[in-house]
């Protein structure tokens, strides 16, 4: 099973572990008093809650107010009766039940959030900012920084295992104890996962995009708009195919059932025979592709304007899901480089990849987390976290223009409403153990999939960017400050930028899901 397929059928042991871990965090945070309500047995507390719910519709205003206050004091024991009260034909009972439920859940989340502060396993400062990752493989966490450094650290301790120079703007793939990546000349390398030592340098031309590995074959795009299948051991070219554009940097080709699917920067999705390279179908639409996954005979592309599912055999569009303009991937800008106006677009502020589990597609859409039925594209639900921090306005940044010349660029947004929506964007989600994890400018959030209530958040001084990784009772994630933007060959400067001494740098975090007693 490839990394881009539905993972719901994978062993449920890690899922049970994470679910138990979440339960442990909440039980530690809420305590026995909160769970039972004034130290009452659960059944007794629930009986009391039902009586109080009835009082929410009393003729006396004072009695209604008192019942609402007492229900909130009961805490989680009152949730069941209050949820039942939401269905009451008495609008006053339903209104007050809704308010009490919100207060109970917020209180529980706040206590769990406070408890999570003690669960930090380790943190690695990354002043240069993380450009890619984290990726977990065989007990190691790999990540790339904007100064073109690939680093591997021990997943349990955070201790550095190795580091080497690598092209930061493209992704990497781990297979058969090797890490496939690009060097600064955009040559494809295979390095030892445990040591970082070079195993093989492929003789192909300049590589563009993220490679994929399947059955001893590496599939990779070139700067010459040629897609190649290479023998992973010898580097020998097996076949090649012409493309309409270069591969999208961070989207690895998807290999399923003797077909390879890939995305190009011109908005194209293409299918080839994985053995021969024969073209099967191509679909090109206006927009920027941000992710590509496979599910039940469908190739699903996340665009900057929405999501589209195509039949894997024919390329025929099966369903479309459109996003509001402010939740899309691009924002129009007026950019000044050394005082000269240049028109451009701001790309995604954070990783916009999707998560696929149990036939449900999860994606961030502006400041909402959305769940879609992967078979039909129908929106199942959406969640919007309450965020307190205000997004920062774009300011002067040091960039590198064509030819390696550094310049000061000031971003002036044409549509400030769109800019605010983009700045409030949530990061790519990850699903594990009955919960979905995603980042915001306030930190990492955990949302219970059954109740769709926020369990806790791990607060960070800077925004979370990239998809979290959840494994063995630990969640790994990265934070960033600067919002990358790109236009006409402009990209963030590669040298470290000076920061005020009192400011905390971005970092890579490892946080336990369950408190240690």
NUROVEX-63386 format. One record per residue (C-alpha): residue in one letter; x negated, y, z negated. Coordinates in nm, 3 decimals, decimal comma, padded with zeros to 5 digits, always signed. Each point is the difference from the previous one (the first is absolute). Layout:
BEGIN
PT res       x       y       z
PT   a       X       Y       Z
...
// end
This chain:
BEGIN
PT res       x       y       z
PT   x +00,000 +00,000 +00,000
PT   x -00,146 +00,336 +00,109
PT   x -00,019 +00,310 -00,218
PT   x +00,273 +00,177 +00,199
PT   x +00,268 -00,265 -00,036
PT   x +00,275 -00,028 -00,261
PT   x -00,170 -00,123 -00,317
PT   x +00,313 -00,098 -00,190
PT   x -00,074 -00,370 +00,049
PT   x -00,341 +00,018 -00,167
PT   x -00,043 -00,180 -00,334
PT   x +00,219 +00,157 -00,266
PT   x -00,253 -00,049 -00,281
PT   x -00,155 +00,349 +00,036
PT   x +00,349 +00,149 +00,030
PT   x +00,108 -00,163 -00,327
PT   x -00,320 +00,124 -00,162
PT   x +00,067 +00,360 +00,105
PT   x +00,365 -00,025 -00,107
PT   x -00,104 -00,124 -00,342
PT   x -00,261 +00,273 -00,011
PT   x +00,263 +00,267 +00,068
PT   x +00,223 -00,148 -00,266
PT   x -00,291 +00,011 -00,243
PT   x -00,066 +00,366 +00,071
PT   x +00,364 +00,093 -00,052
PT   x +00,040 -00,207 -00,315
PT   x -00,312 +00,158 -00,149
PT   x +00,115 +00,346 +00,100
PT   x +00,362 -00,031 -00,110
PT   x -00,054 -00,190 -00,322
PT   x +00,253 -00,215 -00,189
PT   x +00,193 +00,305 -00,128
PT   x +00,070 +00,124 +00,351
PT   x +00,090 -00,341 +00,137
PT   x +00,258 -00,084 -00,265
PT   x +00,108 +00,350 -00,101
PT   x -00,057 +00,094 -00,364
PT   x -00,139 -00,353 -00,062
PT   x +00,340 -00,155 +00,073
PT   x +00,024 -00,343 +00,168
PT   x +00,055 +00,042 +00,373
PT   x +00,353 -00,146 -00,003
PT   x +00,104 +00,226 -00,289
PT   x -00,153 +00,305 +00,171
PT   x +00,182 -00,081 +00,323
PT   x +00,332 -00,037 -00,183
PT   x -00,059 +00,340 -00,155
PT   x -00,091 +00,139 +00,341
PT   x +00,329 -00,121 +00,150
PT   x +00,196 +00,174 -00,276
PT   x -00,198 +00,319 +00,056
PT   x +00,063 -00,023 +00,376
PT   x +00,372 -00,004 -00,067
PT   x -00,047 +00,314 -00,212
PT   x -00,152 +00,177 +00,304
PT   x +00,358 +00,044 +00,118
PT   x +00,147 +00,107 -00,336
PT   x +00,232 +00,301 -00,019
PT   x -00,236 +00,169 -00,247
PT   x -00,289 +00,185 +00,167
PT   x -00,205 -00,037 -00,318
PT   x +00,052 -00,377 -00,001
PT   x -00,099 -00,027 +00,366
PT   x -00,319 +00,198 -00,065
PT   x -00,087 -00,209 -00,307
PT   x +00,057 -00,328 +00,187
PT   x -00,232 +00,111 +00,280
PT   x -00,274 +00,095 -00,247
PT   x +00,033 -00,333 -00,186
PT   x -00,016 -00,199 +00,324
PT   x -00,327 +00,169 +00,091
PT   x -00,137 -00,087 -00,346
PT   x +00,089 -00,366 +00,056
PT   x -00,240 -00,004 +00,293
PT   x -00,029 -00,300 +00,239
PT   x +00,262 -00,198 -00,195
PT   x +00,261 +00,244 +00,132
PT   x -00,101 -00,030 +00,367
PT   x +00,231 -00,295 +00,080
PT   x +00,316 +00,156 -00,146
PT   x -00,087 +00,336 +00,155
PT   x -00,048 -00,156 +00,345
PT   x +00,343 -00,159 -00,035
PT   x +00,138 +00,341 -00,100
PT   x -00,115 +00,147 +00,331
PT   x +00,283 -00,194 +00,165
PT   x +00,264 +00,143 -00,235
PT   x +00,296 +00,177 +00,167
PT   x -00,034 +00,263 -00,276
PT   x -00,227 +00,261 +00,161
PT   x -00,107 +00,140 -00,339
PT   x -00,122 -00,342 -00,115
PT   x -00,188 -00,051 +00,326
PT   x -00,159 +00,348 -00,014
PT   x -00,121 -00,034 -00,357
PT   x -00,117 -00,358 +00,057
PT   x -00,211 +00,120 +00,292
PT   x -00,161 +00,274 -00,212
PT   x -00,071 -00,240 -00,290
PT   x -00,151 -00,260 +00,234
PT   x -00,232 +00,258 +00,154
PT   x -00,119 +00,114 -00,343
PT   x -00,061 -00,357 -00,122
PT   x -00,194 -00,096 +00,309
PT   x -00,208 +00,318 -00,004
PT   x -00,083 -00,054 -00,366
PT   x -00,100 -00,362 +00,068
PT   x -00,213 +00,107 +00,297
PT   x -00,170 +00,274 -00,201
PT   x -00,091 -00,243 -00,280
PT   x -00,130 -00,255 +00,252
PT   x -00,196 +00,276 +00,175
PT   x -00,164 +00,097 -00,328
PT   x -00,089 -00,364 -00,067
PT   x -00,154 -00,036 +00,347
PT   x -00,267 +00,259 -00,085
PT   x -00,169 -00,264 -00,213
PT   x -00,011 -00,249 +00,287
PT   x -00,279 +00,158 +00,205
PT   x -00,245 -00,281 +00,075
PT   x -00,254 +00,219 +00,179
PT   x -00,032 +00,309 +00,217
PT   x -00,269 +00,090 +00,251
PT   x -00,037 +00,371 +00,089
PT   x -00,013 +00,058 +00,377
PT   x -00,082 +00,371 +00,052
PT   x -00,028 -00,049 +00,376
PT   x +00,354 -00,139 +00,016
PT   x +00,113 -00,347 +00,107
PT   x +00,053 -00,037 +00,374
PT   x +00,112 -00,363 +00,001
PT   x +00,107 -00,271 -00,241
PT   x +00,011 -00,138 -00,253
PT   x -00,017 -00,356 +00,135
PT   x -00,017 -00,303 -00,231
PT   x -00,193 -00,308 +00,110
PT   x -00,144 -00,284 -00,208
PT   x -00,027 +00,198 -00,322
PT   x -00,141 +00,313 +00,164
PT   x +00,160 +00,336 +00,074
PT   x -00,123 +00,166 +00,319
PT   x +00,054 +00,364 +00,091
PT   x -00,144 +00,261 +00,238
PT   x -00,074 +00,364 -00,080
PT   x +00,001 +00,308 +00,223
PT   x -00,380 +00,015 -00,009
PT   x +00,001 -00,327 +00,201
PT   x -00,083 -00,238 -00,283
PT   x +00,154 -00,344 -00,040
PT   x -00,021 -00,127 -00,356
PT   x +00,092 -00,326 -00,174
PT   x +00,063 -00,016 -00,375
PT   x +00,096 -00,278 -00,238
PT   x +00,380 -00,003 -00,026
PT   x -00,004 -00,067 -00,376
PT   x -00,280 +00,229 -00,116
PT   x -00,037 +00,261 +00,275
PT   x -00,373 -00,074 +00,011
PT   x -00,160 +00,071 +00,337
PT   x -00,086 -00,313 +00,199
PT   x -00,138 +00,163 +00,314
PT   x +00,031 +00,299 +00,232
PT   x -00,091 +00,077 +00,358
PT   x +00,058 +00,263 +00,267
PT   x +00,313 -00,051 +00,210
PT   x +00,230 +00,209 +00,222
PT   x +00,264 +00,120 -00,246
PT   x +00,290 +00,091 +00,227
PT   x +00,073 -00,356 +00,116
PT   x +00,126 -00,294 -00,198
PT   x -00,171 -00,328 -00,077
PT   x +00,102 -00,365 -00,005
PT   x -00,116 -00,275 -00,238
PT   x -00,011 -00,360 +00,124
PT   x -00,210 -00,310 -00,074
PT   x -00,208 +00,184 -00,263
PT   x -00,096 +00,268 +00,250
PT   x +00,100 +00,364 +00,024
PT   x +00,043 +00,127 +00,355
PT   x -00,059 +00,374 +00,031
PT   x -00,156 +00,271 +00,214
PT   x -00,339 +00,163 -00,044
PT   x -00,065 +00,368 +00,074
PT   x -00,060 -00,080 +00,368
PT   x +00,345 -00,167 +00,007
PT   x -00,154 -00,343 +00,047
PT   x +00,190 -00,293 -00,150
PT   x -00,182 -00,167 -00,290
PT   x +00,064 -00,306 -00,215
PT   x -00,149 +00,029 -00,349
PT   x -00,004 -00,248 -00,288
PT   x +00,293 +00,067 -00,234
PT   x -00,206 -00,089 -00,310
PT   x -00,321 +00,190 +00,082
PT   x +00,077 +00,253 +00,273
PT   x -00,291 -00,138 +00,203
PT   x +00,031 +00,001 +00,379
PT   x +00,111 -00,334 +00,143
PT   x +00,063 +00,093 +00,361
PT   x +00,000 +00,304 +00,228
PT   x +00,232 -00,036 +00,297
PT   x -00,142 +00,095 +00,342
PT   x +00,324 +00,164 +00,122
PT   x +00,024 +00,372 +00,071
PT   x +00,125 +00,271 -00,236
PT   x +00,292 -00,124 -00,208
PT   x +00,309 +00,210 -00,072
PT   x +00,262 -00,101 -00,254
PT   x +00,039 -00,277 -00,256
PT   x -00,085 -00,358 +00,104
PT   x +00,208 -00,314 -00,065
PT   x -00,117 -00,356 -00,064
PT   x +00,187 -00,319 +00,091
PT   x -00,121 -00,359 +00,059
PT   x -00,364 +00,095 +00,045
PT   x +00,073 +00,290 +00,236
PT   x -00,046 +00,373 -00,061
PT   x +00,242 +00,230 +00,184
PT   x -00,122 +00,357 +00,030
PT   x +00,054 +00,313 +00,208
PT   x -00,272 +00,205 +00,166
PT   x -00,064 +00,370 +00,051
PT   x +00,028 -00,081 +00,373
PT   x +00,370 -00,093 -00,045
PT   x -00,080 -00,368 +00,047
PT   x +00,136 -00,260 -00,242
PT   x -00,227 -00,301 -00,056
PT   x +00,018 -00,345 -00,153
PT   x -00,342 -00,105 -00,134
PT   x -00,128 -00,326 -00,141
PT   x -00,050 +00,078 -00,370
PT   x -00,320 -00,208 -00,024
PT   x -00,185 +00,080 +00,321
PT   x +00,156 +00,335 +00,092
PT   x +00,062 -00,131 +00,354
PT   x +00,285 +00,168 +00,182
PT   x +00,291 -00,238 +00,061
PT   x +00,224 +00,242 +00,190
PT   x +00,069 +00,369 +00,048
PT   x +00,302 +00,210 +00,089
PT   x +00,044 +00,362 +00,108
PT   x +00,209 +00,221 -00,231
PT   x +00,201 +00,318 +00,054
PT   x -00,187 +00,164 -00,289
PT   x -00,236 -00,066 -00,288
PT   x +00,117 -00,209 -00,295
PT   x +00,148 +00,184 -00,298
PT   x -00,286 +00,019 -00,249
PT   x +00,142 -00,166 -00,311
PT   x +00,245 -00,245 +00,155
PT   x -00,147 -00,346 +00,051
PT   x +00,140 -00,211 +00,285
PT   x +00,258 -00,257 -00,113
PT   x -00,060 -00,359 +00,113
PT   x +00,302 -00,234 -00,020
PT   x +00,096 -00,314 +00,195
PT   x -00,262 +00,035 +00,276
PT   x +00,081 +00,367 +00,057
PT   x -00,191 +00,308 -00,107
PT   x +00,186 +00,327 -00,052
PT   x -00,171 +00,338 -00,025
PT   x +00,070 +00,374 -00,015
PT   x -00,165 +00,274 +00,204
PT   x -00,036 +00,371 -00,070
PT   x +00,233 +00,093 +00,287
PT   x +00,291 -00,155 -00,191
PT   x -00,021 -00,337 +00,172
PT   x +00,068 -00,348 -00,139
PT   x -00,148 -00,281 +00,212
PT   x +00,014 -00,379 -00,003
PT   x -00,263 -00,233 +00,147
PT   x -00,051 -00,375 +00,018
PT   x -00,252 -00,059 -00,282
PT   x -00,181 -00,276 +00,193
PT   x -00,025 +00,150 +00,348
PT   x +00,056 +00,376 -00,038
PT   x +00,288 -00,005 +00,246
PT   x +00,231 +00,297 -00,057
PT   x +00,345 -00,096 -00,127
PT   x +00,173 +00,338 -00,039
PT   x -00,062 +00,365 -00,086
PT   x +00,225 +00,267 -00,144
PT   x -00,109 +00,365 -00,019
PT   x +00,204 +00,266 -00,180
PT   x -00,065 +00,354 -00,117
PT   x -00,145 +00,009 -00,349
PT   x -00,285 -00,115 -00,218
PT   x -00,007 -00,360 -00,120
PT   x -00,092 -00,036 -00,367
PT   x +00,035 -00,376 -00,057
PT   x +00,086 -00,324 +00,177
PT   x +00,137 -00,320 -00,159
PT   x +00,166 -00,326 +00,109
PT   x +00,315 -00,153 -00,145
PT   x +00,228 -00,281 +00,121
PT   x -00,062 +00,047 +00,373
PT   x -00,013 +00,379 -00,022
PT   x -00,293 +00,238 +00,043
PT   x +00,075 +00,296 -00,226
PT   x -00,178 +00,331 +00,058
PT   x +00,003 +00,285 -00,251
PT   x -00,007 +00,323 +00,200
PT   x -00,038 +00,355 -00,125
PT   x +00,368 +00,045 +00,088
PT   x +00,139 -00,328 -00,133
PT   x -00,017 -00,377 +00,041
PT   x +00,060 -00,212 +00,309
PT   x +00,036 -00,378 +00,026
PT   x -00,063 -00,172 +00,332
PT   x +00,055 -00,361 +00,106
PT   x -00,341 -00,168 -00,031
PT   x +00,048 -00,200 +00,319
PT   x +00,134 +00,270 +00,232
PT   x -00,070 +00,340 -00,160
PT   x +00,369 +00,090 +00,021
PT   x +00,107 +00,245 -00,271
PT   x +00,216 -00,174 -00,262
PT   x +00,055 +00,289 -00,242
PT   x -00,113 +00,353 -00,079
PT   x -00,007 +00,188 -00,330
PT   x -00,053 +00,375 +00,024
PT   x -00,150 +00,218 -00,271
PT   x +00,092 +00,361 -00,076
PT   x -00,249 +00,242 +00,169
PT   x -00,155 +00,105 -00,333
PT   x -00,076 -00,365 -00,085
PT   x -00,186 -00,061 +00,326
PT   x -00,372 -00,040 +00,051
PT   x -00,097 +00,328 +00,164
PT   x +00,041 +00,365 -00,095
PT   x -00,066 +00,288 +00,238
PT   x -00,286 +00,227 -00,108
PT   x -00,180 +00,314 +00,096
PT   x -00,362 -00,063 -00,090
PT   x -00,274 +00,259 -00,010
PT   x -00,357 -00,118 +00,054
PT   x -00,246 +00,273 -00,090
PT   x +00,284 +00,248 +00,050
PT   x +00,113 -00,131 +00,340
PT   x +00,357 -00,131 +00,034
PT   x +00,038 -00,360 +00,115
PT   x +00,331 -00,183 +00,033
PT   x +00,009 -00,348 -00,150
PT   x +00,186 -00,255 -00,204
PT   x -00,051 -00,134 -00,347
PT   x -00,006 -00,380 -00,014
PT   x +00,136 -00,213 -00,285
PT   x -00,113 +00,136 -00,336
PT   x -00,006 -00,351 -00,145
PT   x +00,002 -00,357 +00,128
PT   x +00,340 -00,064 +00,161
PT   x -00,023 -00,379 +00,031
PT   x +00,302 -00,212 -00,081
PT   x +00,046 -00,297 -00,234
PT   x +00,192 -00,310 +00,107
PT   x +00,132 -00,251 -00,255
PT   x +00,308 -00,222 -00,016
PT   x +00,134 +00,126 +00,330
PT   x -00,003 +00,361 -00,124
PT   x -00,214 +00,276 +00,148
PT   x -00,114 +00,266 -00,249
PT   x -00,136 +00,335 +00,115
PT   x -00,057 +00,350 -00,129
PT   x +00,202 +00,267 +00,179
PT   x -00,091 +00,347 -00,124
PT   x +00,071 +00,000 -00,373
PT   x +00,220 -00,314 +00,017
PT   x -00,074 -00,370 -00,012
PT   x +00,228 -00,179 +00,247
PT   x +00,092 -00,369 +00,029
PT   x +00,118 -00,131 +00,338
PT   x +00,139 -00,337 +00,102
PT   x -00,286 -00,120 +00,222
PT   x +00,237 -00,196 +00,224
PT   x +00,251 +00,279 +00,070
PT   x -00,174 +00,325 -00,095
PT   x +00,289 +00,092 -00,229
PT   x -00,093 +00,218 -00,297
PT   x +00,066 -00,200 -00,317
PT   x -00,093 +00,265 -00,254
PT   x -00,226 +00,298 -00,062
PT   x -00,172 +00,126 -00,314
PT   x -00,130 +00,348 -00,071
PT   x -00,222 +00,045 -00,307
PT   x +00,030 +00,316 -00,206
PT   x -00,329 +00,181 +00,049
PT   x -00,103 +00,301 -00,204
PT   x -00,318 +00,114 +00,170
PT   x +00,033 +00,244 +00,284
PT   x -00,185 -00,080 +00,324
PT   x -00,307 +00,208 +00,071
PT   x -00,003 +00,240 +00,294
PT   x -00,255 -00,066 +00,274
PT   x -00,317 +00,205 -00,035
PT   x -00,346 +00,032 +00,146
PT   x -00,179 -00,327 +00,069
PT   x -00,337 -00,085 +00,147
PT   x +00,041 -00,204 +00,316
PT   x -00,221 -00,146 +00,272
PT   x +00,089 +00,092 +00,357
PT   x -00,125 -00,164 +00,318
PT   x -00,377 -00,011 +00,017
PT   x -00,039 -00,028 -00,378
PT   x +00,033 +00,374 -00,062
PT   x +00,140 +00,085 -00,343
PT   x +00,254 +00,279 -00,036
PT   x +00,250 +00,145 -00,246
PT   x +00,359 -00,076 +00,097
PT   x +00,308 +00,156 -00,153
PT   x +00,330 -00,180 +00,051
PT   x +00,305 +00,224 +00,048
PT   x +00,315 -00,211 +00,017
PT   x +00,273 +00,107 +00,242
PT   x +00,277 -00,186 -00,177
PT   x -00,051 +00,043 -00,374
PT   x +00,299 -00,222 -00,084
PT   x -00,155 -00,284 +00,195
PT   x -00,334 +00,062 -00,168
PT   x +00,154 -00,025 -00,346
PT   x +00,174 -00,325 +00,093
PT   x -00,327 -00,140 +00,132
PT   x -00,193 +00,110 -00,309
PT   x +00,257 -00,178 -00,215
PT   x -00,036 -00,320 +00,200
PT   x -00,031 -00,333 -00,173
PT   x -00,281 -00,240 +00,083
PT   x +00,032 -00,343 +00,163
PT   x +00,179 -00,252 -00,224
PT   x -00,106 -00,346 -00,118
PT   x +00,241 -00,268 -00,124
PT   x -00,086 -00,256 -00,270
PT   x +00,181 -00,182 -00,279
PT   x +00,342 +00,158 +00,041
PT   x -00,133 +00,355 +00,012
PT   x -00,116 +00,246 +00,265
PT   x -00,302 +00,221 -00,069
PT   x -00,057 +00,332 +00,176
PT   x -00,189 +00,321 -00,059
PT   x +00,087 +00,369 -00,014
PT   x -00,177 +00,324 -00,089
PT   x +00,067 -00,088 -00,367
PT   x -00,141 -00,352 -00,007
PT   x +00,098 -00,363 +00,058
PT   x +00,365 -00,107 -00,041
PT   x +00,153 -00,343 -00,069
PT   x +00,361 -00,052 +00,110
PT   x +00,206 -00,304 -00,103
PT   x +00,151 -00,148 +00,316
PT   x +00,305 -00,149 -00,171
PT   x +00,121 +00,308 -00,186
PT   x -00,184 +00,249 +00,226
PT   x -00,104 +00,187 -00,313
PT   x -00,348 +00,139 -00,057
PT   x -00,178 -00,216 -00,258
PT   x -00,299 +00,224 -00,062
PT   x -00,253 +00,226 +00,163
PT   x -00,374 +00,018 -00,055
PT   x -00,073 +00,371 +00,007
PT   x -00,306 +00,127 +00,186
PT   x -00,141 +00,352 +00,043
PT   x +00,000 -00,040 +00,379
PT   x +00,229 -00,154 +00,260
PT   x -00,003 -00,372 +00,070
PT   x -00,080 -00,083 +00,363
PT   x -00,005 -00,335 +00,175
PT   x +00,177 -00,323 -00,081
PT   x -00,046 -00,138 -00,354
PT   x -00,132 -00,355 -00,036
PT   x +00,161 -00,224 -00,264
PT   x -00,164 -00,326 -00,108
PT   x -00,064 -00,200 -00,316
PT   x +00,190 +00,239 -00,224
PT   x -00,192 +00,308 +00,120
PT   x +00,093 +00,277 +00,242
PT   x -00,278 +00,177 +00,192
PT   x +00,051 +00,339 +00,166
PT   x -00,185 +00,312 +00,110
PT   x +00,062 +00,371 -00,046
PT   x -00,091 +00,289 +00,224
PT   x +00,024 +00,378 -00,005
PT   x -00,060 +00,129 +00,350
PT   x +00,266 -00,063 +00,263
PT   x -00,179 -00,122 +00,316
PT   x +00,102 +00,174 +00,320
PT   x -00,113 -00,059 +00,354
PT   x +00,050 +00,173 +00,334
PT   x -00,201 +00,028 +00,318
PT   x -00,291 -00,201 -00,141
PT   x -00,011 +00,178 -00,337
PT   x -00,047 -00,212 -00,310
PT   x -00,090 +00,058 -00,366
PT   x -00,362 +00,086 -00,069
PT   x -00,211 -00,298 -00,100
PT   x -00,221 +00,167 -00,257
PT   x +00,105 +00,022 -00,365
PT   x +00,184 +00,319 -00,077
PT   x -00,082 +00,187 -00,324
PT   x +00,272 -00,019 -00,266
PT   x +00,050 +00,203 -00,317
PT   x -00,172 -00,174 -00,297
PT   x +00,326 -00,028 -00,197
PT   x +00,189 -00,170 +00,283
PT   x +00,034 -00,377 +00,000
PT   x -00,107 -00,160 +00,329
PT   x +00,214 -00,252 +00,189
PT   x -00,053 -00,360 -00,101
PT   x +00,068 -00,368 +00,040
PT   x +00,212 -00,142 -00,284
PT   x +00,061 -00,347 -00,139
PT   x +00,295 -00,014 -00,242
PT   x +00,131 -00,304 -00,188
PT   x +00,371 -00,065 +00,036
PT   x +00,015 -00,159 -00,344
PT   x -00,142 +00,149 -00,318
PT   x -00,268 -00,199 -00,180
PT   x +00,090 -00,079 -00,361
// end
